[in-house]
Amino acid sequence: MQAEPPHRNVGHALPADGPASPWPVLAAVLAGLWTVGFTVVSQLTGWVTDQVLLASGLARVVWLWPVIGLSTVLLVGGPALALARLPRSAAVRASGRAWLTAALALGGLALLRAVPPVHHEAYLAALAISATASALVVRRLARRRAAAPASDRPSGGGTEVAATSETDGPTVRRPAGPARWTPGPATLFGMAGGLALLLPWVWVGALGGLLETLLAGLAAAALGVLAGSLLDGAFWARFTVGAPPRPARLVLVGGLVAGVALLLVAAGVGQSGAQLPLLLVLPPTAFALAALHATAVRRARPGGDTGDRTTDVAGSGTSAGAGWLVGLGVLGPLALTDPEEITLLLATARDVPFWVAVAAGVGLAVAVLLALGYGVLLARPGARPPSRRVAAVTAAALLVTVGVVAAGPGQPGLHGERLLVVLREQADFSGVPAGTPGRAGRDARIAEVYRRLVDTADRTQGDLRRELTRLRLRPTPYYLVNAIETDGGPGVRAWLSGRPEVARVLVSQRVRPVPAPAPTTGGDLPAPVEPVWNVRTIGATRVWSELGVTGSGVVVGSSDSGVDGRHPALADGFRGGDDSWYDPWDDTSAPNDSGGHGTHTVGSAVGRDGIGVAPGAQWVGCVNLDRNLGSPARYLDCLQFMLAPFPPGGDPFTDGRPARAPDVLTNSWGCPPIEGCDLGVLRPATAALAAAGILVVAAAGNTGPYCGSIADPPAPYPDVLTVGAVDRDRTVTEFSSRGPAPGGAAKPDLLAPGAGVLSAMPGGGYATLDGTSMATPQVAGVVALMWSANPALVGDLTRTRDILRDTAKPAGESIRADTARQSCAGRDTTGAGVVDAYAAVRAARAG
């Protein structure tokens, strides 16, 4: 065994030559604190910026994350480079090298976040390739350092080549050559630790599609290899002091340094939002990795060997253990969450953000327990190295536990996104007869429109449906838009996009299941003792008392989160029958609503007890939102049902009943790109409804006061009556979206009260809400009053629109004077003005 030469004690935490100086250590501490602070703040800032843009309806900033990554490389990598080059302390230099390498890796991985979140498979594939390339570069640099002059290498210098396998017994010298890898205790305990970190995600999360899951596994494996390459035996050797080594210092000092490096790696993992839980969970595991290295060193040097051979043997086990622990630790957020669902839009209830926070909290606790447990059991002075059998049993027990949780309390199965295939040919409504005025003429028009829609879909979809069925991709055909929803990933999407009959292929989002449903959103306010302020403001009470019109004979259709059909203000207004309720998400048989949004909006349209504009009208309902998110297909499901309702289990193509269609539709939703919609996807649907004489009323959106913020279908469409919101002073609210719509059309069309609106909530209570969602059903209620007063107007959309616009009252504009807000043209802010129910009904009756 070769003796250690003078001045080569590079494993010490102090400078190798000359008197001990605190300055390199102090510099490392300051650099580490700066790295942690800047990384955490920059990652949180980037995610919050993404969320603000999303909530504001503004375009995603593609260059945001690349700029954050470049800033991290410069502002973190600079101090790290100084530490790696200047001090004489080998431990400080090793710290700088690790942080610099991790910062560079973060900079490269952050570039991948320019990929739109909707293309998650492409992002995961790029992440796997980039992490693999980074690991290869790190290993190549490590080999170059190992071949550098002896003064820059760890203590030792034996010329014999050690076997790179990790074994259970004392190190055995054997000639260089291929070695059989046998997982030893360090590797197996690393695997066990990774499974423990994966466990909470298996409990609360859900897998996406098959390809998405496979790519997430490959990306996690590549990131594990990257972590193992970064925190290899040569890294830990700089913190292994003395012979025998001092495990406590190795775990404390080495763990702190490695934790900062893992923080940087975690910051680059996953799309915006997925990295946040990893910032909590990964850094504490560095102490567990240090303990694994301490026990690996103890097993590899039973006779006190401190040479390079021992470092290599121990390092191979540590590197593999780090790979398993980190790889399985990042697999949870990558595979079991959808980054688009880690959003503030879902943070109002116990939805995905809540469960991600739970998994992150449990993961942090597990990481701390691993650090303490491994430190006490494996790295304490005098601890006996555990046997491979104990480590294997531990890993096997955790693997079984993960499987049991996945199959039991977890959400088994695959829950990937589907595809919406929009065909080139859409139904032609030219020449649809206007028919006689009133309901009879409207019913004839609906029947003709329904026939043309179904005929077009049947004629053009046949070959594609058969091919998708043969491939077991579960096609679901639609006729209101000539389209098919189907399973499939990027490969299927590319194949479909190349077919001549296909116009385009969109991603139809699916919300992944959660462990437990969120509690039903209820209201804690009592029923009003008099009609609410907004109903009085638009003159609906005068219509009831002076004109004797309440909306009887008219049916309003609601597509939303659902409706509480047992609410006292709504129960009597439900039309009933087997074709007045449809739930494409859960196939419920009776009206219900856990979110509350739909109950509130229907209450404002037709509710009794003074909350609804047209309390004598009836309502039918459909669920197109699940946990406040939808998809192009779910929106189509409900709009199709409104054109031609069908009984439970019925086929929309053959069992539709056009004569049972509601008269006017209230739609307090929009389909943004994050849900899979493009601007034109629902355009054929609203065109068909307009041709059928069904008036579509839609919310402008709550992304004001930016100009051009009416952008999410169906609000921008010319055949939709788009509604903005005013407050009690008849002033446009700050949140109300403004026009012009894409293409330059002036929007909104009308305004209605949308701030502080009291209406029904599930469970029988009441609550006050804000939004253009609250304004929209009031306009639908006014239309119900008009058509009830003059049934000849039913289906006459042009005359109805004219009356509403001509009788509207002026509204005041609300413009903040900061540079982030813009002054829009008058019509693009106020439309024709605030709806006036009394004047509109009088004009309708006179007409």
C-alpha positions in Angstrom: 0.0 0.0 0.0 1.5 3.3 -1.1 2.0 5.9 1.6 0.4 9.3 1.3 3.1 11.8 0.1 3.5 15.2 1.7 1.2 18.1 0.8 -1.3 15.9 -0.9 -3.9 15.9 1.8 -6.5 17.3 -0.6 -9.3 15.6 1.2 -9.1 18.1 4.0 -11.6 21.0 4.2 -8.8 23.5 4.8 -6.0 24.6 2.5 -3.4 22.0 1.9 -0.4 24.2 2.2 0.5 26.9 4.7 -1.5 27.9 7.8 -5.2 27.3 7.9 -7.2 30.3 6.5 -10.9 30.8 7.1 -11.3 33.0 3.9 -11.8 30.2 1.4 -14.4 28.5 3.6 -16.2 31.9 4.2 -16.2 32.6 0.5 -17.7 29.1 -0.1 -20.4 29.7 2.5 -21.4 33.1 1.0 -21.4 31.7 -2.5 -23.6 28.8 -1.4 -26.1 31.1 0.3 -26.2 33.3 -2.8 -26.7 30.3 -5.0 -29.6 29.0 -2.9 -31.3 32.4 -2.6 -31.0 33.4 -6.2 -32.1 30.0 -7.6 -35.2 29.8 -5.3 -36.3 33.4 -6.0 -35.7 33.2 -9.7 -37.6 29.9 -10.1 -40.6 31.2 -8.0 -40.5 34.5 -10.0 -40.6 32.6 -13.3 -43.5 30.4 -12.2 -45.5 33.3 -10.8 -44.9 35.3 -14.0 -46.3 32.3 -16.0 -49.4 32.2 -13.8 -50.0 36.0 -14.1 -49.8 35.8 -17.8 -52.1 32.8 -17.9 -54.7 34.4 -15.6 -54.5 37.7 -17.5 -55.1 36.0 -20.9 -51.8 37.3 -22.2 -49.5 35.3 -24.5 -46.9 33.1 -23.0 -43.4 34.6 -22.9 -41.2 32.0 -24.7 -37.9 33.6 -23.8 -38.7 33.8 -20.0 -37.1 30.6 -18.9 -34.1 30.7 -21.2 -33.3 34.2 -19.8 -33.7 32.9 -16.2 -31.4 29.9 -17.0 -28.8 32.2 -18.6 -29.0 34.6 -15.6 -28.4 31.6 -13.3 -25.4 30.5 -15.3 -23.9 34.0 -15.1 -24.8 35.0 -11.6 -24.3 31.7 -9.9 -21.7 30.2 -12.2 -19.4 33.3 -11.8 -18.8 32.8 -8.0 -18.7 29.1 -8.5 -15.9 29.4 -11.1 -13.9 31.6 -8.8 -14.2 29.0 -6.1 -13.2 26.3 -8.5 -10.0 28.1 -9.6 -8.7 30.3 -6.8 -8.5 28.7 -3.4 -5.9 26.1 -2.4 -8.4 24.2 -0.4 -9.4 21.1 -2.3 -12.8 20.9 -0.6 -13.6 24.5 -1.6 -12.5 23.9 -5.2 -14.6 20.8 -5.4 -17.6 22.8 -4.2 -17.0 25.4 -6.9 -16.7 22.7 -9.6 -19.9 21.0 -8.5 -21.9 24.2 -8.4 -20.5 25.5 -11.7 -21.3 22.2 -13.4 -24.8 22.1 -11.9 -25.4 25.7 -12.9 -24.4 25.0 -16.5 -26.7 22.0 -16.5 -29.5 24.1 -15.2 -28.9 26.7 -17.9 -29.2 24.0 -20.6 -32.2 22.4 -19.2 -34.0 25.7 -18.7 -33.9 26.3 -22.5 -36.3 23.3 -22.9 -39.1 25.2 -21.1 -39.5 27.1 -24.4 -41.4 24.0 -25.5 -45.2 24.7 -25.0 -46.5 22.8 -22.0 -49.2 21.2 -24.2 -46.4 19.3 -26.0 -45.3 17.5 -22.9 -44.0 14.4 -24.7 -41.6 16.5 -26.8 -40.4 18.3 -23.6 -39.7 15.0 -21.8 -37.9 13.5 -24.8 -35.7 16.6 -25.0 -35.1 16.5 -21.2 -34.0 12.9 -21.4 -31.5 13.7 -24.3 -30.2 16.8 -22.6 -29.7 15.2 -19.2 -27.9 12.2 -20.9 -25.6 14.6 -22.8 -24.9 16.6 -19.7 -24.0 13.4 -17.8 -21.6 12.3 -20.5 -19.9 15.7 -20.4 -19.6 15.6 -16.6 -18.1 12.1 -16.8 -15.6 13.1 -19.5 -14.5 16.0 -17.4 -14.1 13.8 -14.4 -11.9 11.4 -16.4 -9.8 14.3 -17.5 -9.4 15.5 -13.9 -8.4 12.0 -12.9 -5.7 12.0 -15.5 -4.4 15.5 -14.4 -1.2 15.9 -12.4 -1.2 14.3 -8.9 -1.3 17.7 -7.1 -4.9 18.1 -8.2 -6.1 14.6 -7.4 -7.3 12.9 -4.2 -4.9 11.3 -1.8 -3.5 8.0 -2.6 -2.0 7.1 -5.9 -1.9 3.3 -6.1 -1.1 2.0 -9.5 -3.3 -1.0 -9.3 -6.7 -0.8 -11.1 -9.6 -1.6 -8.9 -12.7 -3.5 -9.9 -15.5 -1.0 -10.4 -18.2 -3.3 -9.0 -19.6 -2.7 -5.6 -19.4 -5.9 -3.4 -20.6 -7.1 -0.1 -17.2 -8.1 1.3 -13.7 -6.6 1.5 -12.3 -5.2 -1.6 -10.6 -7.8 -3.8 -7.7 -6.9 -6.1 -8.1 -8.2 -9.6 -6.7 -7.3 -13.0 -8.2 -4.5 -15.0 -10.9 -5.5 -17.4 -14.7 -5.7 -17.7 -16.3 -6.0 -14.3 -19.6 -7.6 -13.3 -21.8 -5.0 -11.6 -23.3 -6.3 -8.4 -25.5 -3.8 -6.5 -24.1 -3.4 -3.0 -25.6 -1.8 0.1 -25.0 1.8 -1.0 -26.8 1.2 -4.3 -29.6 -0.7 -2.7 -30.1 1.9 0.1 -30.1 4.6 -2.6 -32.8 2.6 -4.5 -34.8 2.3 -1.2 -34.5 6.0 -0.6 -35.7 6.8 -4.1 -38.7 4.6 -3.7 -39.5 6.3 -0.4 -39.5 9.6 -2.2 -41.6 8.3 -5.0 -44.3 6.9 -2.6 -46.2 10.1 -1.9 -46.4 10.9 -5.6 -47.8 7.4 -6.3 -50.4 8.1 -3.7 -51.6 11.5 -4.8 -50.6 11.6 -8.5 -51.8 9.9 -11.7 -49.9 8.8 -14.8 -50.4 10.4 -18.2 -50.4 8.5 -21.5 -48.2 5.5 -22.2 -45.6 7.4 -24.3 -45.6 10.3 -21.8 -45.0 7.8 -18.9 -42.2 6.1 -20.8 -40.5 9.3 -21.7 -40.8 10.5 -18.1 -39.1 7.4 -16.9 -36.2 7.9 -19.4 -35.8 11.5 -18.4 -35.8 10.6 -14.7 -33.2 7.9 -15.4 -31.0 10.4 -17.3 -31.3 12.9 -14.5 -30.3 10.2 -12.0 -27.2 9.4 -14.1 -26.4 13.1 -14.2 -26.7 13.4 -10.4 -24.5 10.3 -9.9 -21.9 11.7 -12.3 -21.9 15.0 -10.5 -21.7 13.5 -7.0 -19.2 10.7 -7.8 -16.5 9.2 -5.6 -14.0 11.9 -6.6 -16.4 14.6 -5.3 -16.9 13.0 -1.9 -13.2 12.2 -1.5 -12.5 15.9 -1.1 -14.6 15.8 2.1 -13.3 12.5 3.4 -10.9 13.7 6.1 -8.2 11.4 7.7 -7.7 7.7 7.9 -9.9 6.4 9.1 -12.3 9.0 7.7 -14.5 11.2 9.9 -18.1 10.5 8.7 -19.7 13.3 10.6 -17.7 16.0 8.8 -18.3 14.2 5.5 -22.0 14.1 6.0 -22.3 17.7 7.3 -19.9 19.5 5.0 -20.2 17.3 1.9 -24.0 17.1 2.3 -24.3 20.9 2.4 -22.2 21.3 -0.7 -24.0 18.5 -2.5 -27.4 19.9 -1.5 -26.7 23.2 -3.2 -25.7 21.3 -6.4 -28.9 19.2 -6.2 -30.9 22.4 -5.8 -29.5 23.6 -9.1 -30.3 20.4 -10.8 -33.8 20.3 -9.4 -34.4 23.9 -10.7 -34.0 22.6 -14.2 -36.3 19.6 -14.0 -39.8 19.7 -15.4 -41.9 22.3 -17.1 -42.8 25.5 -15.2 -44.3 24.4 -11.8 -43.0 20.8 -11.7 -39.6 22.0 -10.4 -41.1 23.7 -7.3 -41.6 20.5 -5.2 -38.2 19.3 -6.2 -36.6 22.4 -4.8 -37.9 21.3 -1.4 -37.3 17.5 -1.7 -34.0 17.0 -3.5 -31.5 19.1 -1.5 -31.9 17.3 1.9 -31.2 13.9 0.1 -27.6 15.1 -0.3 -27.0 14.2 3.4 -28.3 10.7 2.8 -26.0 10.4 -0.2 -23.1 11.5 2.0 -24.0 8.8 4.5 -24.1 6.2 1.7 -20.6 7.2 0.7 -19.3 7.0 4.2 -20.6 3.4 4.6 -19.3 2.6 1.1 -15.9 3.8 2.0 -15.9 1.9 5.3 -16.9 -1.3 3.5 -14.3 -0.8 0.8 -11.3 -0.2 3.1 -11.6 -2.9 5.8 -7.8 -2.7 6.4 -7.5 1.1 6.4 -6.8 1.5 2.7 -7.0 5.1 1.7 -5.7 5.0 -1.9 -7.3 5.7 -5.2 -8.4 2.1 -5.5 -10.6 2.4 -2.5 -12.0 5.7 -3.7 -12.9 4.2 -7.0 -14.6 1.2 -5.5 -16.6 3.2 -3.0 -17.4 5.9 -5.5 -19.0 3.4 -7.9 -21.5 2.4 -5.2 -22.1 6.0 -4.2 -22.7 7.1 -7.8 -25.1 4.3 -8.4 -26.9 5.0 -5.2 -27.2 8.7 -6.1 -28.6 7.8 -9.5 -31.3 5.6 -8.1 -32.2 8.1 -5.3 -32.4 11.2 -7.4 -33.8 9.4 -10.5 -36.7 7.9 -8.5 -37.1 11.2 -6.6 -37.7 13.2 -9.8 -39.9 10.5 -11.4 -42.8 11.5 -9.3 -43.3 15.1 -10.4 -42.3 14.2 -14.0 -44.6 11.2 -14.5 -47.4 11.6 -12.0 -48.4 15.2 -12.5 -49.4 17.3 -15.5 -47.5 20.6 -15.4 -50.5 22.4 -16.9 -52.5 21.5 -13.8 -50.0 23.0 -11.4 -51.7 26.3 -11.8 -53.3 29.0 -9.6 -56.4 28.5 -11.7 -57.0 25.3 -9.8 -55.8 26.6 -6.4 -59.2 27.6 -5.1 -60.1 24.1 -4.0 -58.4 20.8 -3.1 -57.2 20.2 -6.6 -53.9 19.4 -8.2 -51.9 22.3 -6.7 -53.1 21.2 -3.2 -52.1 17.6 -3.7 -48.8 18.6 -5.3 -48.1 20.6 -2.1 -49.1 17.6 0.0 -46.7 15.3 -1.9 -44.0 17.9 -1.7 -44.5 18.2 2.1 -44.5 14.5 2.6 -41.5 14.2 0.3 -39.6 16.8 2.3 -40.3 14.9 5.5 -39.1 11.6 3.9 -35.9 13.3 2.6 -35.2 14.6 6.1 -35.9 11.2 7.7 -33.6 9.6 5.1 -30.8 12.1 5.9 -31.2 11.5 9.7 -31.8 7.8 9.4 -28.9 7.1 7.0 -26.7 9.4 9.0 -27.3 7.6 12.2 -27.5 4.0 10.9 -24.8 4.2 8.3 -22.4 7.0 9.0 -22.1 7.3 12.8 -18.7 6.6 14.3 -18.2 2.9 14.9 -21.3 1.9 12.9 -21.0 -1.5 11.4 -21.5 -1.5 7.6 -24.9 -3.1 6.8 -25.0 -6.3 4.8 -26.2 -6.4 1.3 -29.0 -8.7 2.4 -30.5 -6.0 4.7 -30.2 -3.4 2.0 -31.9 -5.7 -0.5 -34.8 -6.5 1.8 -35.3 -2.8 2.6 -35.4 -1.9 -1.1 -37.7 -4.9 -1.9 -40.1 -3.9 0.9 -40.4 -0.4 -0.4 -40.9 -1.6 -3.9 -43.8 -3.7 -2.8 -45.2 -0.8 -0.8 -45.1 1.4 -3.9 -46.9 -1.2 -5.9 -49.6 -1.7 -3.3 -50.2 2.1 -3.0 -50.3 2.5 -6.8 -52.9 -0.3 -7.1 -55.0 0.8 -4.1 -55.1 4.3 -2.7 -53.5 5.7 -5.8 -55.1 6.4 -9.2 -54.1 3.4 -11.3 -54.2 3.4 -15.1 -53.2 5.9 -17.8 -54.8 9.3 -18.0 -53.1 10.9 -21.0 -54.5 13.6 -23.2 -56.6 12.8 -26.3 -56.6 14.3 -29.7 -59.3 16.2 -31.5 -59.2 15.7 -35.2 -61.0 18.5 -37.1 -62.0 17.5 -40.6 -61.7 19.9 -43.6 -65.3 19.6 -44.7 -67.9 21.2 -42.4 -71.6 21.3 -42.9 -73.1 23.9 -45.3 -76.1 25.8 -44.0 -76.8 27.9 -47.0 -80.4 27.8 -48.0 -81.7 26.7 -44.7 -85.4 27.9 -44.8 -86.3 30.7 -42.3 -89.7 29.1 -41.9 -92.6 30.8 -40.2 -91.9 33.2 -37.3 -91.8 31.9 -33.8 -91.2 28.4 -32.3 -92.7 26.4 -35.1 -90.4 27.9 -37.7 -87.4 27.6 -35.4 -88.1 23.9 -34.7 -88.1 23.3 -38.5 -84.8 25.1 -38.9 -83.2 23.1 -36.0 -84.3 19.8 -37.6 -82.8 20.7 -41.0 -79.6 21.9 -39.4 -79.3 18.7 -37.4 -79.9 16.6 -40.5 -77.2 18.4 -42.5 -74.7 18.1 -39.6 -75.2 14.4 -39.1 -75.2 13.7 -42.9 -71.9 15.6 -43.3 -70.2 13.8 -40.4 -71.4 10.3 -41.5 -70.3 10.8 -45.1 -66.8 12.2 -44.3 -65.8 10.4 -41.2 -66.4 6.7 -42.1 -63.0 5.7 -43.3 -61.1 7.5 -40.6 -63.4 6.1 -37.9 -62.8 2.5 -39.1 -59.1 3.0 -39.2 -59.0 4.5 -35.7 -61.2 1.6 -34.4 -58.9 -0.9 -36.0 -55.9 0.7 -34.2 -57.9 0.5 -30.9 -57.7 4.3 -30.5 -61.3 4.6 -29.3 -62.6 7.3 -31.6 -65.6 9.4 -30.5 -67.3 11.2 -33.4 -68.8 14.7 -33.3 -71.2 16.4 -35.8 -71.7 19.9 -34.5 -68.1 20.4 -35.5 -67.1 17.7 -38.0 -64.5 16.2 -35.8 -63.3 13.0 -34.0 -61.8 12.7 -30.6 -59.3 9.8 -30.3 -56.4 8.4 -28.3 -52.9 9.0 -29.5 -49.6 10.7 -28.9 -47.3 12.7 -31.2 -46.9 9.9 -33.7 -50.6 9.4 -34.2 -51.0 13.2 -34.3 -48.4 13.4 -37.1 -50.1 10.6 -39.0 -53.5 12.2 -38.7 -52.3 15.6 -39.7 -51.0 14.1 -43.0 -54.4 12.7 -44.0 -56.1 14.6 -46.8 -59.5 14.9 -45.1 -58.0 16.3 -41.9 -57.7 20.1 -41.4 -55.8 20.0 -38.1 -55.3 18.0 -35.0 -55.6 19.6 -31.5 -54.8 18.2 -28.1 -58.0 17.6 -26.2 -57.0 17.9 -22.5 -58.0 15.5 -19.8 -57.7 16.4 -16.1 -55.9 13.8 -14.2 -57.8 12.3 -11.2 -57.0 13.3 -7.6 -57.1 11.1 -4.5 -60.3 12.6 -3.1 -62.8 15.0 -4.6 -62.8 18.6 -3.4 -65.6 19.5 -1.1 -68.6 21.0 -2.7 -68.4 24.8 -2.9 -71.4 26.2 -1.1 -72.7 29.6 0.0 -73.0 30.9 3.5 -75.4 33.8 2.8 -79.2 33.6 3.3 -81.8 34.1 0.6 -82.4 37.7 -0.2 -85.5 39.4 1.2 -86.0 41.4 -1.9 -84.8 41.2 -5.5 -81.0 41.6 -5.7 -79.5 44.9 -6.8 -78.4 43.7 -10.3 -81.9 42.5 -11.2 -83.3 45.8 -10.1 -80.6 47.8 -11.9 -81.3 46.3 -15.4 -85.1 46.8 -14.9 -86.2 43.2 -14.6 -88.4 43.8 -11.6 -90.3 46.4 -13.6 -90.8 43.8 -16.4 -92.4 41.5 -13.8 -94.6 44.0 -12.0 -95.5 46.4 -14.9 -95.5 44.2 -17.9 -96.4 40.9 -16.3 -93.6 39.0 -18.0 -91.4 36.5 -16.2 -90.0 34.3 -19.0 -92.6 31.5 -19.0 -92.6 29.4 -22.1 -88.9 29.9 -22.7 -86.1 27.4 -22.0 -82.5 28.5 -21.1 -79.7 26.0 -21.6 -76.6 26.1 -19.3 -73.2 24.5 -20.1 -71.0 24.9 -17.0 -69.8 23.1 -13.9 -73.3 21.7 -13.4 -76.4 22.8 -11.5 -77.7 21.9 -8.1 -81.2 20.8 -9.2 -82.4 20.6 -5.6 -81.7 24.2 -4.7 -85.0 25.9 -3.6 -84.5 28.7 -6.1 -83.9 26.3 -9.0 -85.8 23.1 -8.4 -89.1 24.3 -9.8 -87.5 25.7 -13.0 -85.9 22.4 -14.2 -87.7 21.3 -17.4 -87.4 17.6 -16.5 -87.8 14.6 -18.7 -85.0 12.3 -19.7 -83.3 14.8 -22.0 -82.8 17.9 -19.9 -79.5 16.9 -18.2 -76.2 15.6 -19.5 -72.9 14.9 -17.8 -70.2 13.7 -20.2 -67.6 13.6 -17.4 -69.2 11.3 -14.9 -72.5 10.3 -16.5 -74.5 11.5 -13.5 -78.3 10.9 -13.8 -79.6 14.1 -12.1 -78.5 17.7 -12.0 -75.7 18.3 -9.6 -72.8 20.7 -9.1 -69.7 20.5 -6.9 -68.0 23.6 -8.2 -70.8 26.1 -7.6 -70.1 28.2 -10.7 -72.9 26.7 -12.8 -75.5 26.9 -10.0 -74.7 30.6 -9.5 -75.0 31.4 -13.2 -78.3 29.5 -13.7 -79.6 31.3 -10.6 -78.9 34.7 -12.2 -80.7 33.7 -15.3 -83.9 31.9 -14.1 -83.7 31.6 -10.3 -86.6 32.3 -8.1 -86.5 34.3 -4.8 -85.4 37.5 -6.5 -82.0 36.3 -7.8 -82.9 35.6 -11.5 -83.9 37.8 -14.3 -86.4 35.4 -15.8 -87.8 33.4 -12.9 -90.7 32.0 -14.9 -88.4 30.4 -17.5 -87.2 26.8 -17.4 -83.6 25.5 -17.6 -81.7 22.5 -18.9 -78.1 21.8 -18.0 -74.9 20.1 -19.1 -71.5 19.7 -17.4 -68.6 20.9 -19.6 -66.2 21.8 -16.8 -64.5 19.4 -14.4 -62.7 21.1 -11.6 -62.8 24.4 -13.5 -61.1 23.0 -16.6 -62.5 21.8 -19.9 -61.4 20.6 -23.3 -62.6 21.1 -26.9 -64.4 17.8 -26.8 -66.3 18.4 -23.6 -67.4 21.8 -24.8 -68.6 20.2 -28.0 -70.4 17.5 -26.0 -72.6 20.1 -24.3 -73.2 22.3 -27.3 -74.3 19.2 -29.3 -76.7 18.3 -26.5 -78.2 21.7 -26.6 -78.9 21.5 -30.3 -80.5 18.1 -30.1 -80.9 16.7 -26.6 -80.9 12.9 -26.2 -81.7 10.5 -23.4 -79.1 8.9 -21.1 -76.9 6.5 -23.0 -78.3 7.7 -26.3 -76.3 8.2 -29.5 -76.1 12.0 -30.4 -76.1 11.0 -34.1 -79.3 9.0 -34.0 -81.1 9.8 -30.8 -81.1 13.6 -30.9 -84.3 15.4 -30.4 -84.1 18.8 -32.1 -87.6 19.8 -31.1 -86.4 19.7 -27.4 -83.6 22.2 -27.9 -83.5 25.1 -25.5 -84.1 28.6 -26.9 -81.1 30.5 -25.6 -77.8 29.3 -24.2 -75.8 30.9 -21.4 -72.1 30.2 -21.6 -69.9 31.6 -18.8 -66.7 29.9 -20.0 -64.0 30.2 -22.6 -61.6 27.7 -24.1 -58.0 29.0 -23.9 -55.0 27.3 -25.6 -54.0 25.7 -22.3 -57.2 23.5 -22.7 -56.4 22.7 -26.3 -58.5 25.1 -28.2 -57.4 27.3 -31.1 -59.3 30.3 -32.2 -61.4 28.6 -34.8 -62.2 25.2 -33.3 -65.7 26.0 -32.0 -66.6 28.3 -34.9 -68.6 25.7 -36.9 -70.5 24.9 -33.7 -71.8 28.5 -33.1 -72.5 28.9 -36.8 -74.7 25.8 -36.7 -76.5 27.0 -33.6 -77.1 30.4 -35.1 -78.4 28.8 -38.3 -80.8 26.8 -36.1 -82.1 29.9 -34.4 -80.6 29.2 -31.0 -79.1 32.4 -29.4 -75.6 31.8 -27.9 -74.7 34.3 -25.1 -71.1 34.1 -23.9 -68.9 35.7 -21.3 -66.3 38.1 -22.6 -63.7 36.9 -20.0 -62.0 38.2 -17.0 -58.6 39.2 -18.5 -59.2 43.0 -18.7 -58.4 45.7 -18.9 -56.0 44.8 -21.6 -57.2 45.7 -25.1 -57.7 42.7 -27.4 -58.2 40.4 -24.4 -61.5 38.9 -25.8 -59.6 36.0 -27.4 -60.8 32.6 -26.1 -63.6 30.9 -28.0 -66.6 31.3 -28.2 -66.5 35.0 -27.1 -64.8 36.4 -30.2 -67.2 34.9 -32.7 -69.5 37.3 -34.6 -72.6 35.1 -34.2 -72.2 35.0 -30.4 -73.7 37.7 -28.1 -70.6 38.6 -26.0 -71.2 40.1 -22.5 -68.9 42.3 -20.4 -69.3 43.4 -16.8 -70.1 46.6 -15.0 -70.3 47.5 -11.3 -73.1 49.2 -9.3 -72.1 52.6 -10.9 -72.5 51.2 -14.4 -68.8 51.5 -14.9 -66.9 48.8 -16.7 -65.0 46.6 -14.2 -61.3 46.4 -14.4 -61.4 42.6 -14.9 -63.9 42.7 -17.8 -62.1 41.7 -21.1 -62.0 44.2 -23.9 -61.9 44.0 -27.7 -61.3 44.2 -30.5 -61.7 40.5 -31.1 -59.2 38.7 -33.4 -59.9 40.0 -36.9 -60.9 43.5 -35.6 -64.6 42.9 -34.7 -65.8 45.2 -31.9 -66.5 43.3 -28.7 -68.2 43.0 -26.3 -71.7 43.4 -27.6 -73.4 44.3 -24.3 -72.7 44.8 -20.6 -74.5 43.6 -17.5 -73.8 43.8 -13.8 -70.9 41.5 -12.8 -69.4 42.8 -9.6 -70.9 41.6 -6.3 -73.7 39.5 -7.8 -75.7 37.4 -5.3 -77.0 34.1 -6.5 -77.6 30.4 -5.6 -74.9 28.0 -4.6 -74.9 24.2 -4.1 -76.5 23.0 -0.9 -79.3 25.7 -0.7 -77.2 28.7 0.2 -76.2 31.8 -1.6 -72.9 33.7 -2.3 -71.7 36.8 -4.0 -69.3 36.4 -6.9 -67.6 38.7 -9.5 -66.9 38.1 -13.1 -68.3 38.4 -16.6 -69.6 34.9 -15.8 -72.1 36.6 -13.5 -73.1 39.2 -16.1 -73.7 36.7 -19.0 -76.7 34.8 -17.6 -78.5 38.1 -16.9 -78.5 38.9 -20.7 -79.7 35.4 -21.4 -82.5 36.0 -18.9 -83.4 39.3 -20.7 -83.7 37.4 -24.0 -86.0 34.9 -22.2 -88.2 37.8 -21.1 -88.3 39.2 -24.6 -89.2 35.9 -26.3 -91.8 35.2 -23.6 -93.3 38.6 -24.2 -93.4 38.1 -28.0 -93.1 34.4 -29.1 -92.8 35.5 -32.7 -89.3 36.6 -31.9 -88.2 33.1 -30.9 -85.3 32.2 -33.2 -85.1 35.6 -34.8 -81.6 36.3 -33.8 -81.1 39.4 -35.9 -84.1 41.3 -34.6 -83.4 40.2 -31.0 -79.8 41.5 -31.2 -81.0 44.8 -32.7 -83.5 45.4 -29.9 -80.9 44.6 -27.2 -78.4 47.0 -28.7 -80.9 49.8 -29.5 -82.3 49.8 -26.0 -79.0 49.5 -24.0 -78.0 52.3 -21.7 -74.6 54.0 -21.8 -71.8 52.8 -19.4 -68.8 54.5 -18.0 -65.3 53.3 -18.9 -62.9 52.4 -16.1 -59.2 52.9 -17.1 -56.3 52.7 -14.8 -53.6 55.2 -15.6 -50.6 52.9 -15.4 -48.5 51.9 -18.3 -49.5 48.3 -18.1 -53.1 49.1 -19.0 -54.3 50.4 -22.3 -57.1 52.7 -23.4 -59.3 50.9 -25.8 -61.8 52.2 -28.3 -65.2 52.9 -26.7 -67.1 50.1 -28.5 -64.3 47.6 -27.5 -64.8 48.5 -23.8 -68.6 49.1 -23.4 -70.2 47.6 -26.5 -73.7 49.0 -27.0 -73.9 49.6 -23.3 -75.7 48.1 -20.3 -78.6 45.8 -21.1 -82.0 47.3 -20.2 -84.6 44.6 -19.6 -87.6 46.9 -19.3 -86.8 48.8 -22.5 -85.9 45.6 -24.4 -89.1 43.8 -23.5 -91.3 46.8 -24.3 -89.6 47.0 -27.7 -90.0 43.2 -28.2 -93.7 43.4 -27.4 -94.2 46.3 -29.7 -92.4 44.6 -32.5 
